[in-house]
């Protein structure tokens, strides 16, 4: 087994954590738009169980990163970049969830675990998950 330097592993984890909130938010925004036709700050606060202020600050960061666009008293909209990220996150989540189910993990546990794992799985590992699922379906 090839050993990865510990500092490299920590750097990757810190990077993953930094993008985790953005990924969760764009995925939630996309889901709300797809199911309800729009996404309001209040919808996100309810979804994540956080305050309105927390959502506003996070949405401001997403806007700075060009993932969403906002206007006062209007729903939150995803930019093309935000929609691409949301789609990629959703696909990654689906693969991780299906992989856990294929291993025999209880669906409720798999749903919770997939939510965390999806942010930390590397593209090569995700590819192997997909290959495993393709071979075993």
C-alpha positions in Angstrom: 0.0 0.0 0.0 1.3 3.4 -1.0 1.5 5.8 2.0 0.4 9.4 1.5 2.2 12.0 3.5 0.2 13.0 6.5 0.4 16.7 5.7 -1.1 16.0 2.2 -4.0 14.1 3.8 -4.7 17.0 6.2 -4.6 19.5 3.4 -7.1 17.5 1.4 -9.4 17.2 4.3 -9.3 20.9 5.1 -10.0 21.7 1.4 -12.9 19.2 1.4 -14.4 20.8 4.5 -14.1 24.3 3.0 -16.2 23.3 0.0 -18.6 21.1 1.9 -21.0 23.9 2.9 -21.1 25.4 -0.6 -21.8 21.9 -2.0 -24.6 21.2 0.5 -26.1 24.6 -0.2 -26.1 24.5 -4.0 -27.5 20.9 -3.9 -30.3 22.1 -1.6 -31.0 25.1 -3.7 -31.3 23.0 -6.8 -33.6 20.5 -5.0 -35.8 23.3 -3.8 -36.0 24.9 -7.2 -36.7 21.6 -8.9 -39.4 20.6 -6.4 -41.0 24.0 -5.5 -40.1 26.2 -8.4 -38.0 28.5 -6.3 -35.7 28.7 -3.3 -36.1 31.3 -0.6 -33.7 32.1 2.3 -36.4 30.8 4.7 -36.6 27.5 2.8 -32.8 27.0 3.3 -33.0 28.0 7.0 -35.7 25.4 7.5 -33.9 22.8 5.4 -30.6 23.1 7.3 -32.1 24.0 10.7 -30.1 27.2 11.0 -31.0 30.9 11.4 -31.9 33.3 8.6 -28.7 35.2 9.3 -26.6 32.1 8.8 -28.2 31.5 5.5 -27.8 35.1 4.3 -24.1 35.0 5.1 -23.6 31.7 3.4 -25.6 32.8 0.3 -23.4 36.0 0.2 -20.3 33.7 0.1 -21.9 31.6 -2.7 -22.7 34.8 -4.6 -19.1 36.0 -4.2 -18.0 32.6 -5.6 -20.4 33.0 -8.5 -22.5 30.0 -7.6 -25.8 31.9 -7.0 -27.4 35.2 -7.8 -29.7 37.1 -5.5 -31.7 40.2 -5.4 -33.5 41.7 -2.4 -36.8 40.0 -1.7 -36.4 37.6 -4.6 -35.7 33.9 -4.6 -32.1 32.6 -4.7 -31.1 31.5 -8.2 -28.3 29.2 -9.2 -25.8 30.4 -11.8 -24.7 28.0 -14.5 -21.6 27.3 -12.4 -23.8 26.7 -9.4 -26.1 24.4 -11.3 -23.1 22.4 -12.6 -21.7 22.0 -9.1 -25.2 21.0 -7.8 -25.6 18.3 -10.5 -22.1 17.0 -9.8 -22.8 16.8 -6.1 -26.1 15.1 -6.6 -24.5 12.5 -8.9 -21.6 11.9 -6.4 -24.2 11.5 -3.6 -26.2 9.0 -5.6 -23.1 6.9 -6.4 -21.9 6.8 -2.8 -25.5 6.0 -1.5 -25.9 3.2 -4.1 -22.5 1.8 -3.2 -23.3 1.7 0.5 -26.6 0.0 -0.2 -24.8 -2.6 -2.4 -22.6 -3.3 0.6 -25.7 -4.1 2.7 -25.8 -0.9 4.7 -29.3 0.0 6.1 -30.9 2.6 3.8 -31.4 5.1 6.6 -27.7 4.7 7.8 -26.5 4.9 4.1 -28.4 8.1 3.6 -26.7 9.8 6.6 -23.3 8.3 5.8 -23.4 9.2 2.1 -24.1 12.8 3.1 -20.7 13.0 4.8 -18.7 10.6 2.5 -19.7 12.4 -0.7 -17.6 15.4 0.3 -14.4 13.4 0.9 -14.4 10.8 -1.7 -11.7 11.3 -4.4 -12.6 11.1 -8.1 -10.5 7.8 -8.5 -12.4 6.2 -5.6 -15.7 7.4 -6.9 -14.9 5.9 -10.3 -14.2 2.5 -8.5 -17.5 2.8 -6.7 -19.2 3.2 -10.0 -17.3 0.3 -11.6 -18.2 -1.9 -8.6 -21.9 -0.9 -9.0 -21.8 -1.6 -12.7 -20.3 -5.0 -12.2 -22.7 -5.9 -9.4 -26.0 -4.7 -10.8 
